[in-house]
Amino acid sequence: LILDSGTGIAKLGDYLLEQQSPIYILLTHNHWDHIQGFPFFKPIYQANRDITIVAGDVDDKNTQHAIVEQMSGSYFPVRHQDLPSN
């Protein structure tokens, strides 16, 4: 269980690459400092890796997907739709 995905999640991802257990990310809210590390979390690039993201304090249904939608358009070179993880 991972609480938020700020920039520190990148180093944690290096460690979790060696494990095969499912990953659960609980987001407290969508401020940048709580989601910006997600695109650099290496397990999301592992084929068939089970990752569940649970949005916490979200008022608007459109912001429930902010963590992956930051990887769209011109914001990031890999689109969230192209991630090989589940």
Secondary structure, 3 states (H helix, E strand, C coil): CEECCCCCHHHHHHHHCCCCCCEEEEECCCCHHHHCCHHHCHHHHCCCCCEEEEECCCCCHHHHHHHHHCCCCCCCCCCHHHCCCC
